[in-house]
């Protein structure tokens, strides 16, 4: 596949991808290592929580989105990093048996004023479950090399 540059992300573009199954085992494994709160560690320990059942850590959902993004486009993009996440909202709990997809909307794209070889692309990512419910949203910008700058290297 061709390498992706700043120019390959036109504002207004919406792309859907991924199909990530969520298992109880994966939820618990992630939680044990990174977010060992009771409602992420097992059905029994989650019973007395607000959710009343086992749910994935929000950070696990972020990690699943990161994997879907890498599989879809980031590993073949001329990405130069990012300044950080502007917004992150966990809207609905992610549960065992869910299947997650990503929806990427390109909000804006502009050349960098301070680094002409780069462009800044602002995205909104929605993580959607099998019922077409948005479970998480994330808004962030990513720096990409501009095609002409890459050719000049």
C-alpha positions in Angstrom: 0.0 0.0 0.0 1.1 3.6 -0.6 2.4 5.7 2.2 -0.1 8.3 3.5 0.8 12.0 3.8 -0.8 15.1 5.0 -2.6 15.6 1.6 -4.3 12.2 2.0 -6.6 13.4 4.8 -9.1 15.8 3.2 -11.4 17.7 5.6 -14.9 16.1 5.6 -13.7 12.6 4.9 -15.3 9.9 7.1 -13.8 6.4 7.1 -15.0 3.3 9.1 -12.8 0.4 9.9 -11.9 -2.3 12.4 -13.8 -5.2 14.0 -12.4 -5.8 17.4 -14.0 -8.4 19.6 -14.1 -7.7 23.3 -13.7 -10.7 25.6 -14.0 -11.0 29.4 -10.5 -12.5 29.4 -9.0 -9.5 27.5 -10.8 -7.0 29.8 -9.5 -8.7 32.9 -6.0 -9.1 31.5 -5.7 -5.4 30.6 -7.2 -4.4 34.0 -4.8 -6.6 36.0 -1.9 -4.9 34.4 -3.1 -1.3 34.0 -6.4 -0.5 35.8 -7.1 -3.0 38.6 -10.4 -1.5 39.8 -12.9 -4.2 40.9 -15.4 -3.6 38.1 -12.7 -4.4 35.6 -11.4 -7.5 37.3 -14.3 -10.0 37.1 -18.0 -10.5 37.1 -18.1 -11.3 40.8 -16.1 -8.2 41.9 -18.1 -6.0 39.5 -21.5 -7.0 40.9 -21.4 -4.3 43.6 -20.2 -1.5 41.3 -22.3 1.2 39.6 -22.2 -0.9 36.4 -23.2 -4.0 38.2 -21.2 -6.2 35.7 -17.8 -6.6 34.2 -16.9 -3.6 32.0 -13.7 -2.7 30.2 -11.4 0.0 31.4 -11.8 3.2 29.4 -8.1 3.1 28.9 -8.5 -0.4 27.4 -11.0 1.1 24.9 -8.4 3.8 24.1 -5.8 1.1 23.5 -8.2 -0.8 21.2 -8.8 2.3 19.2 -5.1 2.9 18.9 -4.7 -0.7 17.6 -7.5 -0.2 15.0 -5.9 3.1 13.9 -2.5 1.5 13.5 -3.9 -1.4 11.6 -5.9 0.9 9.3 -3.6 3.8 8.6 -1.0 4.9 11.1 1.7 2.3 10.4 1.8 3.3 6.8 1.4 7.0 7.4 4.1 9.6 7.5 3.0 10.5 11.0 5.4 12.6 13.0 3.6 12.4 16.3 0.9 14.4 17.9 0.5 17.2 20.5 -2.0 15.3 22.6 -5.6 14.4 22.9 -7.9 17.4 23.0 -11.1 15.6 24.1 -11.8 12.1 25.3 -15.3 11.0 26.3 -16.4 7.5 27.6 -20.1 7.4 26.7 -21.2 3.8 27.2 -19.5 0.9 29.0 -17.8 -1.6 26.8 -18.7 -5.2 27.8 -17.7 -8.7 27.0 -19.2 -9.8 23.7 -19.1 -6.3 22.2 -17.5 -5.8 18.8 -15.9 -2.4 18.2 -15.3 -0.4 15.1 -13.7 3.0 14.6 -15.1 5.9 12.7 -12.6 8.5 11.7 -13.7 12.0 10.6 -11.2 14.5 9.3 -12.2 17.8 10.9 -9.5 20.1 9.5 -6.1 20.0 7.8 -3.7 22.9 7.6 0.0 23.3 6.9 2.1 23.9 9.9 3.1 27.6 10.3 6.3 26.8 12.2 7.4 23.7 10.3 6.6 23.9 6.6 7.4 20.3 6.0 4.5 19.2 8.2 0.8 19.5 8.1 -1.6 19.2 11.1 -4.7 17.1 10.7 -7.5 17.2 13.3 -9.6 14.1 13.7 -12.6 13.0 15.6 -12.6 9.2 16.3 -15.8 7.5 17.4 -15.6 4.0 18.8 -18.9 2.2 17.9 -20.2 -1.1 19.1 -22.2 -3.8 17.3 -25.5 -2.0 18.0 -24.2 1.2 16.3 -23.9 2.9 19.7 -21.0 5.3 20.2 -19.1 4.1 23.3 -16.2 6.5 23.2 -15.1 9.7 21.3 -11.7 11.2 20.9 -10.6 14.4 19.3 -7.0 14.9 18.5 -4.5 16.3 16.0 -1.7 14.4 14.3 1.3 15.8 12.5 2.1 14.3 9.0 4.8 15.0 6.6 3.7 16.9 3.5 4.2 14.9 0.3 6.6 17.5 -1.3 8.8 17.6 1.8 9.0 13.8 1.8 10.0 13.7 -1.9 12.7 16.3 -1.2 14.4 14.1 1.4 
